[in-house]
Amino acid sequence: MKVIFTQSVPGVARQGEVRNVKPGYFRNFLMPRELAIHATTRLISEWESKRKQMVIDKEQLREQFKEISKRLSEKPVLLEKKVTSKGTLYGGVKTSDVAKAVKEQLNIDLPEESIVISEPIKAVGTHKLLVHLEHKVEAKMQLKVVEKKA
């Protein structure tokens, strides 16, 4: 029986693919979970046009994330933190601090979990960070930590 997958099913098919499956598998698993629909010629042609549009949309999103990556890597983000008399930071730098600074300076909303701090930032200076954006786009950014003036 031919079906069109409305969502990706690991090990079986990706979203939008047309596959032959056993009727019981479709009736008992795929259809109740709305993972697939019965394929007719009309639905197949509709899904093909939707699939082409999804590919175009995905490519546009990828280009937007590449642009964000470029903006992040162009200039360092400045972060002011309180410093001890020894020159170390109070509490270090957290991903939430970086996300807030990026939002204020570059007007880019970054989820905290996308920012990777490879080693704890406990000193003033320039530090390199990695940002995992969506659609397999990564950005290398510089964070410049300076002493906060009282």
C-alpha positions as CSV (number, residue, x, y, z in Angstrom):
1,M,0.0,0.0,0.0
2,K,1.4,3.4,-1.0
3,V,1.5,6.1,1.7
4,I,2.9,9.6,2.0
5,F,4.8,10.3,5.2
6,T,3.6,13.5,6.8
7,Q,6.4,13.4,9.4
8,S,9.8,11.7,9.5
9,V,9.8,8.2,10.9
10,P,13.3,7.1,11.9
11,G,14.5,4.0,10.0
12,V,11.4,4.1,7.7
13,A,11.1,7.4,5.7
14,R,11.5,11.1,5.8
15,Q,8.7,13.6,5.7
16,G,7.2,13.9,2.2
17,E,8.4,10.6,0.9
18,V,6.1,8.1,-0.8
19,R,6.7,4.5,0.3
20,N,5.1,1.1,0.1
21,V,4.2,-0.2,3.6
22,K,2.1,-3.1,4.8
23,P,-1.6,-2.3,5.3
24,G,-1.5,-3.3,9.0
25,Y,1.5,-1.1,9.7
26,F,-0.3,1.9,8.1
27,R,-3.7,1.1,9.8
28,N,-2.3,0.4,13.3
29,F,0.7,2.6,13.6
30,L,1.1,5.3,11.0
31,M,-2.5,6.5,10.6
32,P,-3.4,6.8,14.3
33,R,-0.3,8.8,15.0
34,E,-0.9,10.9,11.9
35,L,2.6,10.0,10.5
36,A,1.3,9.1,7.1
37,I,-1.7,9.4,4.7
38,H,-2.9,7.1,2.0
39,A,-1.3,8.1,-1.3
40,T,-3.5,9.0,-4.2
41,T,-2.3,10.6,-7.4
42,R,-3.8,13.9,-6.4
43,L,-2.2,13.8,-2.9
44,I,1.1,12.8,-4.4
45,S,1.2,15.8,-6.7
46,E,0.2,18.1,-3.9
47,W,2.9,16.7,-1.7
48,E,5.5,17.1,-4.5
49,S,4.7,20.8,-4.7
50,K,4.8,21.2,-0.9
51,R,8.1,19.3,-0.8
52,K,9.6,21.6,-3.4
53,Q,8.4,24.6,-1.4
54,M,9.9,23.1,1.8
55,V,13.3,22.7,0.1
56,I,13.2,26.3,-1.0
57,D,12.2,27.5,2.5
58,K,14.9,25.4,4.1
59,E,17.5,26.9,1.8
60,Q,16.3,30.4,2.6
61,L,16.5,29.7,6.3
62,R,20.0,28.3,5.9
63,E,21.1,31.5,4.1
64,Q,19.6,33.6,6.9
65,F,21.6,31.6,9.5
66,K,24.7,32.0,7.4
67,E,24.1,35.8,7.5
68,I,23.7,35.6,11.3
69,S,26.9,33.6,11.5
70,K,28.7,36.2,9.5
71,R,27.4,39.0,11.7
72,L,28.5,37.1,14.8
73,S,32.0,36.6,13.6
74,E,32.6,40.1,12.2
75,K,33.2,42.0,15.5
76,P,33.7,41.0,19.1
77,V,30.9,41.2,21.6
78,L,31.7,43.4,24.6
79,L,30.8,42.1,28.0
80,E,31.4,44.1,31.2
81,K,31.8,42.1,34.4
82,K,32.9,42.9,38.0
83,V,36.6,42.0,38.6
84,T,38.4,41.1,41.8
85,S,41.6,42.8,42.9
86,K,43.5,39.8,41.5
87,G,42.0,40.4,38.0
88,T,39.6,37.4,38.0
89,L,35.9,37.7,37.4
90,Y,33.2,37.3,40.1
91,G,31.4,34.1,39.1
92,G,32.7,33.8,35.5
93,V,30.7,34.2,32.3
94,K,27.6,32.2,31.7
95,T,25.9,31.5,28.4
96,S,23.0,33.7,29.6
97,D,25.4,36.6,29.9
98,V,26.6,36.1,26.4
99,A,23.1,35.7,24.9
100,K,22.1,39.0,26.6
101,A,25.1,40.8,25.3
102,V,24.6,39.6,21.8
103,K,20.9,40.6,22.0
104,E,21.8,44.1,23.2
105,Q,24.7,44.8,20.8
106,L,23.8,42.9,17.6
107,N,20.1,42.5,18.1
108,I,20.3,38.7,17.5
109,D,18.2,36.4,19.7
110,L,20.4,33.4,20.5
111,P,19.1,30.5,22.6
112,E,21.5,29.9,25.6
113,E,21.9,26.3,24.7
114,S,23.3,27.2,21.3
115,I,26.3,28.9,22.8
116,V,29.3,26.7,23.6
117,I,31.8,27.9,26.2
118,S,34.6,25.3,25.8
119,E,36.5,26.3,29.0
120,P,35.3,28.5,31.9
121,I,35.8,32.2,31.3
122,K,37.2,33.6,34.6
123,A,39.5,36.3,33.3
124,V,39.4,39.6,31.5
125,G,40.3,39.5,27.8
126,T,39.2,38.2,24.5
127,H,37.8,34.7,24.3
128,K,36.6,32.5,21.4
129,L,33.2,30.9,21.5
130,L,31.3,28.6,19.2
131,V,27.6,29.1,18.5
132,H,25.6,26.2,17.0
133,L,22.8,27.8,14.9
134,E,20.1,25.8,13.2
135,H,20.4,23.9,9.9
136,K,23.9,22.8,10.7
137,V,25.4,26.3,10.6
138,E,28.0,27.2,13.1
139,A,29.5,30.6,14.0
140,K,32.8,31.4,15.7
141,M,32.5,34.6,17.7
142,Q,34.8,36.6,19.9
143,L,33.8,37.7,23.4
144,K,35.7,40.6,24.9
145,V,35.4,40.7,28.6
146,V,36.3,44.0,30.2
147,E,36.2,45.3,33.8
148,K,32.9,47.0,34.8
149,K,33.5,50.5,35.9
150,A,31.8,51.3,39.2
